[in-house]
């Protein structure tokens, strides 16, 4: 008997016992006799819903993607593209269909890209900008658009400078803020920022950051602002955070985080605050976490995670909790462990571990409440093409 049939039989058995029937009657449910000789007739039933949280395989992609871009499209499908595999940076793009539970290859990007950004635009297309290319041994200033309707990519305007490990954030105006980044062949950490206008397909200069940074995070917060946290600059790892104000095209500062962070995550909570977790600093790999309050413009320290994590996944669940998955530490290597942050209780608790250890993977919250974790890297199979689904 398969697991779904077994579970259905178990639930039916419990219901029958409660009704005064004997479990052995399950051998022929249609012949069970209830009170006053009425036969139990088969009734249509809804699909059995898993009772326990956990991870399950979501199949394999056609190619490995270490550090991919990942975007949930308006169709509900998930676009995973770029990153790197055993051959170097890749242009391969793939789609995951949560309804069918299948992967399919879509059109390849015009350029292979690692450490690029991907932003879902208001018109449903996806803007991919910058990154670096092993094929051309160069950093990229180019950008391109993915059209889900045709499954194809087209060139759009280029940024003023090359950059990778930057951030890209959709503003309430419909424009995209590109901030910071790094250039191996042109000056190191970037201080500049740019605005992409989908209406014209062009980039224009925005006011530069107060300090150059790369490997930072960018999170949209209240009043259309954008919070940038941590990263690294010429001076090393950063504990500072800055806020972009679109209305005035200006930057403001916040109080300083308790620890400098690079390779960390930042997640917008349902209450409007921002949870920052993990990363690395000059003192090592971090299990600490902090919360930013956009009203007071201040940081507060929370309890620590159950494990230090660097380049891990952080995904807001529909129940308001945050799923932290995988990551890396030198002591443990790539991690399979996962944990949940509860903003109400201010606690981190362990949850079921992933089937494969992975870091630098892509994660996405699906419309059905599940979380997709795709690609990444570990020390067993190295570049990963596998994917997993987490059920809260």
BAMI-968238 format. One record per residue (C-alpha): residue in one letter; x, y, z. Coordinates in pm, 1 decimal. Layout:
BEGIN
  r         u         v         w
  A         X         Y         Z
...
***
This chain:
BEGIN
  r         u         v         w
  X       0.0       0.0       0.0
  X     145.8     340.4     -92.5
  X     186.6     611.8     173.0
  X    -117.1     816.5      65.8
  X    -344.6     509.7      67.3
  X    -201.7     400.8     400.3
  X    -266.2     742.9     553.9
  X    -619.7     752.2     410.7
  X    -691.5     407.7     556.5
  X    -554.3     510.9     894.7
  X    -770.3     823.4     909.1
  X   -1077.3     624.2     800.6
  X   -1003.7     363.1    1064.8
  X    -988.8     625.5    1338.4
  X   -1315.8     776.5    1220.9
  X   -1485.2     436.3    1218.2
  X   -1366.0     349.4    1566.2
  X   -1509.6     679.0    1688.5
  X   -1838.5     579.8    1525.2
  X   -1841.3     243.7    1699.8
  X   -1728.6      32.2    1401.0
  X   -1452.1    -224.4    1397.3
  X   -1124.1    -153.7    1214.0
  X   -1122.6    -494.5    1045.6
  X   -1416.4    -379.1     839.0
  X   -1166.4    -173.9     636.2
  X   -1114.1    -485.4     423.1
  X   -1441.1    -388.6     252.4
  X   -1541.6     -33.5     351.2
  X   -1846.2     -32.8     123.4
  X   -2003.3    -318.4     322.9
  X   -1966.4    -157.9     665.7
  X   -2294.8    -134.6     850.0
  X   -2376.5     168.0    1061.4
  X   -2674.1     229.2    1290.0
  X   -3010.2      92.2    1174.8
  X   -2861.3    -100.1     880.6
  X   -2745.2     197.8     668.7
  X   -2452.1     108.4     443.6
  X   -2147.2     332.2     436.7
  X   -2109.9     453.7      80.7
  X   -1783.2     576.5     -67.3
  X   -1758.8     957.0     -66.7
  X   -1527.9    1177.5    -272.7
  X   -1238.4    1297.3     -61.9
  X    -987.9    1580.7     -92.9
  X    -621.3    1495.7    -155.2
  X    -438.3    1399.2     161.3
  X    -229.7    1690.0     295.4
  X     106.2    1604.8     458.1
  X      81.7    1642.0     834.9
  X     449.6    1709.9     903.9
  X     683.8    1983.4     790.2
  X     989.8    1876.9     598.1
  X    1191.2    1865.6     280.6
  X    1123.7    1655.6     -28.5
  X    1298.4    1629.3    -362.4
  X    1189.2    1877.2    -629.3
  X    1374.0    1696.1    -903.9
  X    1686.5    1805.0   -1085.5
  X    1764.0    2090.7   -1318.0
  X    1927.7    2032.6   -1653.9
  X    2240.5    2209.0   -1531.2
  X    2407.7    2284.1   -1200.9
  X    2368.8    2642.2   -1076.9
  X    2600.4    2766.7    -799.8
  X    2497.1    3115.9    -692.1
  X    2209.1    3145.8    -941.5
  X    1957.3    3422.3    -982.8
  X    1608.6    3309.2    -882.3
  X    1277.2    3487.7    -939.2
  X     913.5    3386.0    -892.1
  X     731.3    3498.7   -1207.9
  X     376.6    3632.6   -1220.0
  X     274.7    3297.9   -1371.4
  X     378.9    3124.3   -1048.9
  X     669.0    2950.8   -1219.8
  X    1023.0    3004.5   -1091.5
  X    1307.8    3125.8   -1311.3
  X    1655.4    2997.1   -1215.3
  X    1943.3    3117.4   -1430.5
  X    2314.9    3179.5   -1446.1
  X    2559.9    3122.5   -1165.5
  X    2834.5    2871.9   -1224.5
  X    2892.0    2501.3   -1283.6
  X    3199.4    2285.8   -1341.6
  X    3264.0    2466.0   -1670.7
  X    3252.8    2815.1   -1520.1
  X    2980.4    3078.2   -1533.1
  X    2672.4    2976.6   -1731.3
  X    2397.6    3139.1   -1937.3
  X    2154.8    2847.5   -1897.0
  X    1808.8    2937.5   -1768.3
  X    1540.5    2699.3   -1641.1
  X    1181.0    2710.7   -1517.9
  X    1023.9    2522.0   -1227.5
  X     650.5    2459.3   -1245.7
  X     512.4    2413.2    -891.3
  X     182.6    2272.3   -1021.2
  X     337.8    2002.4   -1237.9
  X     645.1    1965.8   -1014.9
  X     871.9    1969.2   -1319.5
  X    1170.5    2155.7   -1461.8
  X    1206.9    2274.9   -1820.5
  X    1482.5    2460.5   -2001.5
  X    1392.7    2805.7   -2131.2
  X    1592.4    3043.1   -2352.0
  X    1953.1    3102.2   -2244.4
  X    2073.9    3444.2   -2138.5
  X    2269.0    3649.1   -2389.6
  X    2572.9    3637.9   -2156.9
  X    2695.1    3388.7   -1899.4
  X    2675.9    3560.7   -1560.2
  X    2789.1    3495.5   -1205.2
  X    2695.7    3719.2    -911.0
  X    2442.1    3907.8   -1123.2
  X    2109.5    4045.3    -999.1
  X    1756.7    3964.4   -1115.4
  X    1451.3    4185.0   -1057.5
  X    1088.2    4115.5   -1143.7
  X     956.0    4432.5   -1310.3
  X     603.0    4569.2   -1288.8
  X     539.5    4455.9   -1647.2
  X     618.3    4093.2   -1559.1
  X     955.8    4082.5   -1731.7
  X    1281.1    4013.9   -1545.3
  X    1579.0    4249.2   -1550.8
  X    1917.4    4077.7   -1512.4
  X    2211.0    4314.8   -1466.8
  X    2587.4    4292.6   -1433.7
  X    2783.5    4000.0   -1296.3
  X    3106.6    3853.0   -1421.2
  X    3178.4    3622.3   -1713.7
  X    3435.2    3342.6   -1730.5
  X    3379.6    3319.5   -2105.0
  X    3511.1    3671.5   -2161.6
  X    3717.9    3698.2   -1841.2
  X    3550.4    4026.5   -1763.1
  X    3308.6    4203.0   -1534.6
  X    2984.2    4306.1   -1700.2
  X    2800.3    4635.0   -1738.2
  X    2540.7    4485.8   -1972.5
  X    2181.4    4403.7   -1881.7
  X    1908.7    4196.0   -2042.3
  X    1537.3    4125.4   -2012.0
  X    1357.6    3791.1   -1986.4
  X    1006.3    3776.7   -2131.4
  X     805.5    3490.1   -1974.0
  X     551.4    3509.1   -2257.3
  X     808.8    3410.2   -2520.0
  X    1077.8    3246.2   -2305.1
  X    1340.1    3465.9   -2467.0
  X    1599.4    3724.9   -2364.4
  X    1667.1    4062.3   -2521.6
  X    1932.1    4325.9   -2461.8
  X    1844.6    4647.7   -2284.1
  X    2053.7    4951.3   -2192.5
  X    2388.3    4900.4   -2018.1
  X    2495.3    5033.9   -1681.0
  X    2753.0    5310.5   -1667.4
  X    3004.0    5080.8   -1495.2
  X    3079.8    4711.7   -1465.0
  X    2976.0    4554.6   -1134.9
  X    2907.1    4222.8    -964.4
  X    2805.7    4135.2    -605.6
  X    2584.4    4444.5    -622.2
  X    2214.6    4474.5    -535.1
  X    1905.6    4554.6    -743.3
  X    1577.1    4662.9    -584.9
  X    1240.8    4741.2    -742.5
  X    1115.9    5081.7    -623.6
  X     751.4    5182.1    -585.4
  X     803.2    5408.0    -889.0
  X     865.8    5100.1   -1103.9
  X    1231.9    5187.3   -1149.1
  X    1515.8    4963.2   -1025.1
  X    1789.5    5084.4    -790.2
  X    2131.1    4931.7    -865.0
  X    2376.2    4989.8    -580.3
  X    2742.2    4917.2    -508.9
  X    2918.0    4604.5    -626.1
  X    3272.3    4513.5    -718.3
  X    3491.0    4532.9   -1028.1
  X    3802.4    4319.7   -1059.6
  X    3916.9    4515.1   -1361.7
  X    3805.1    4863.8   -1266.8
  X    3855.9    4993.1    -916.7
  X    3735.7    4732.1    -666.2
  X    3433.8    4818.7    -448.0
  X    3181.2    5045.1    -619.6
  X    3039.5    5358.2    -458.2
  X    2812.5    5445.7    -748.6
  X    2439.1    5376.6    -784.4
  X    2213.7    5377.4   -1090.2
  X    1843.2    5376.1   -1169.9
  X    1694.4    5160.2   -1445.5
  X    1379.2    5290.4   -1611.7
  X    1176.1    5010.2   -1778.5
  X     983.1    5268.2   -1982.0
  X    1296.3    5381.7   -2165.0
  X    1519.8    5077.8   -2114.8
  X    1802.0    5299.8   -1990.8
  X    2012.6    5349.2   -1678.3
  X    2072.5    5690.6   -1521.2
  X    2307.0    5787.0   -1240.0
  X    2166.6    5805.3    -887.1
  X    2340.8    5975.9    -597.0
  X    2641.8    5763.4    -492.8
  X    2643.5    5566.9    -167.5
  X    2801.7    5726.8     141.8
  X    3061.5    5448.1     122.7
  X    3153.6    5191.2    -141.6
  X    3031.0    4838.6     -64.7
  X    2978.9    4496.1    -218.4
  X    2836.1    4167.5     -89.5
  X    2573.2    4369.5      97.2
  X    2195.2    4322.8     108.4
  X    1916.2    4552.4     -10.4
  X    1562.8    4538.4     130.5
  X    1259.9    4756.0      44.6
  X    1111.9    4907.7     359.2
  X     830.9    5149.4     447.5
  X     766.8    5470.6     253.1
  X     933.9    5330.0     -57.6
  X    1280.8    5340.1      95.7
  X    1557.6    5080.0      54.4
  X    1779.2    4951.2     336.4
  X    2136.3    4844.8     252.3
  X    2324.8    4646.0     515.8
  X    2681.6    4534.2     568.2
  X    2905.1    4403.6     294.0
  X    3267.9    4499.1     249.1
  X    3466.3    4798.0     129.1
  X    3826.1    4914.3     101.5
  X    3834.3    4928.9     481.0
  X    3717.6    4567.3     522.3
  X    3388.9    4424.1     649.3
  X    3112.7    4676.6     723.1
  X    2876.6    4705.4    1020.1
  X    2713.3    5016.5     877.6
  X    2373.8    5040.1     709.8
  X    2229.5    5310.5     487.4
  X    1881.0    5398.3     360.0
  X    1795.9    5524.7      11.3
  X    1514.4    5782.5     -19.5
  X    1373.1    5773.1    -376.9
  X    1178.8    6098.1    -341.5
  X    1494.4    6300.3    -281.9
  X    1742.9    6062.5    -448.3
  X    1946.2    6074.9    -128.9
  X    2101.5    5843.9     128.7
  X    2062.1    5846.4     505.6
  X    2236.2    5647.7     776.6
  X    2107.9    5425.1    1055.6
  X    2261.6    5322.4    1382.1
  X    2542.4    5071.6    1336.3
  X    2482.1    4696.9    1350.3
  X    2636.8    4507.8    1640.3
  X    2865.3    4316.2    1401.7
  X    3011.3    4366.5    1056.4
  X    2862.1    4118.7     808.8
  X    2939.3    3983.7     462.2
  X    2749.9    3700.0     291.0
  X    2455.8    3746.8     530.1
  X    2081.1    3764.4     460.8
  X    1817.2    4031.8     517.8
  X    1446.4    3945.1     526.0
  X    1151.7    4184.0     539.4
  X     917.7    4060.2     812.9
  X     539.6    4086.5     809.7
  X     558.6    4359.1    1077.0
  X     771.7    4579.8     851.6
  X    1096.9    4518.7    1035.6
  X    1404.3    4356.9     876.8
  X    1577.6    4046.4    1011.5
  X    1951.1    4020.3     936.6
  X    2123.1    3685.6    1000.6
  X    2465.1    3527.9     989.1
  X    2744.0    3607.6     747.3
  X    3115.3    3639.7     809.2
  X    3334.2    3908.4     961.8
  X    3695.7    3959.9    1061.0
  X    3620.2    3767.9    1380.7
  X    3482.6    3460.6    1199.5
  X    3149.7    3317.3    1090.7
  X    2839.8    3446.0    1268.5
  X    2534.7    3290.8    1430.8
  X    2411.4    3627.6    1555.1
  X    2103.2    3807.3    1427.7
  X    1963.5    4158.5    1447.2
  X    1636.3    4332.7    1366.6
  X    1602.9    4677.5    1208.4
  X    1312.2    4902.1    1305.6
  X    1235.7    5139.6    1015.0
  X    1029.6    5369.1    1237.8
  X    1304.4    5439.2    1490.1
  X    1587.5    5381.6    1239.9
  X    1763.7    5160.2    1494.8
  X    1893.2    4804.8    1536.3
  X    1824.5    4558.9    1816.7
  X    2000.9    4228.8    1882.4
  X    1790.0    3912.7    1892.3
  X    1868.6    3567.0    2021.1
  X    2128.5    3379.8    1817.2
  X    2066.2    3119.0    1550.0
  X    2120.9    2754.7    1635.1
  X    2418.7    2750.7    1395.8
  X    2653.7    2997.0    1229.3
  X    2565.1    3039.3     861.6
  X    2730.8    3209.6     563.5
  X    2576.3    3234.3     216.4
  X    2262.5    3059.7     338.6
  X    1900.2    3094.2     232.1
  X    1641.1    3305.1     414.9
  X    1276.1    3292.5     310.0
  X     966.1    3449.3     464.7
  X     689.7    3190.6     511.1
  X     317.7    3260.5     482.3
  X     283.8    3210.6     859.9
  X     522.4    3501.5     924.9
  X     819.0    3287.6    1026.9
  X    1152.1    3288.9     841.4
  X    1311.0    2969.5     710.1
  X    1692.5    2968.3     720.5
  X    1846.7    2691.3     514.0
  X    2195.5    2559.5     453.3
  X    2498.2    2784.1     435.1
  X    2862.5    2727.6     517.1
  X    3114.7    2737.4     801.6
  X    3478.7    2621.8     789.0
  X    3422.9    2391.5    1084.4
  X    3125.1    2209.4     932.8
  X    3157.7    2285.3     562.5
  X    2833.1    2317.4     361.9
  X    2527.9    2273.8     586.3
  X    2210.9    2070.4     539.3
  X    2053.5    2199.0     860.7
  X    1762.2    2442.6     866.5
  X    1591.1    2650.4    1132.1
  X    1293.8    2880.3    1182.0
  X    1281.4    3230.9    1326.0
  X     956.4    3325.0    1500.7
  X     924.9    3706.3    1523.7
  X     647.5    3684.3    1782.7
  X     840.2    3462.3    2023.7
  X    1181.3    3595.8    1912.7
  X    1319.6    3242.2    1889.8
  X    1519.4    3025.9    1649.9
  X    1427.3    2657.6    1647.7
  X    1563.4    2375.6    1435.1
  X    1344.9    2218.1    1169.5
  X    1394.9    1920.4     939.8
  X    1731.0    1923.4     759.5
  X    1755.6    1934.5     381.1
  X    1829.6    1618.1     190.1
  X    2157.5    1767.7      65.1
  X    2397.6    2012.7     223.5
  X    2421.0    2327.6      12.7
  X    2538.5    2687.9      23.7
  X    2505.3    2973.4    -226.0
  X    2177.6    2820.8    -343.0
  X    1864.4    3001.1    -453.4
  X    1546.2    3002.2    -246.1
  X    1196.7    3120.8    -333.0
  X     860.5    3128.9    -157.3
  X     594.4    2967.7    -377.6
  X     227.5    3067.8    -395.9
  X     130.0    2733.1    -239.1
  X     320.4    2822.4      79.1
  X     614.4    2592.8      10.5
  X     977.3    2699.3     -35.8
  X    1197.9    2597.1    -327.4
  X    1572.7    2556.7    -268.5
  X    1768.7    2507.4    -590.7
  X    2131.2    2452.7    -682.5
  X    2426.2    2560.0    -472.0
  X    2746.6    2380.0    -381.5
  X    2868.3    2110.0    -142.6
  X    3171.6    1885.5     -99.4
  X    2998.0    1565.4    -216.1
  X    2870.0    1643.1    -564.9
  X    3019.2    1994.6    -576.2
  X    2807.2    2200.8    -818.3
  X    2444.4    2108.5    -755.9
  X    2163.4    2063.2   -1006.1
  X    1927.7    1918.3    -744.9
  X    1635.0    2104.1    -587.2
  X    1419.9    2053.8    -278.9
  X    1080.4    2168.6    -150.4
  X    1011.3    2265.7     210.0
  X     657.2    2224.7     342.3
  X     589.3    2441.7     651.2
***
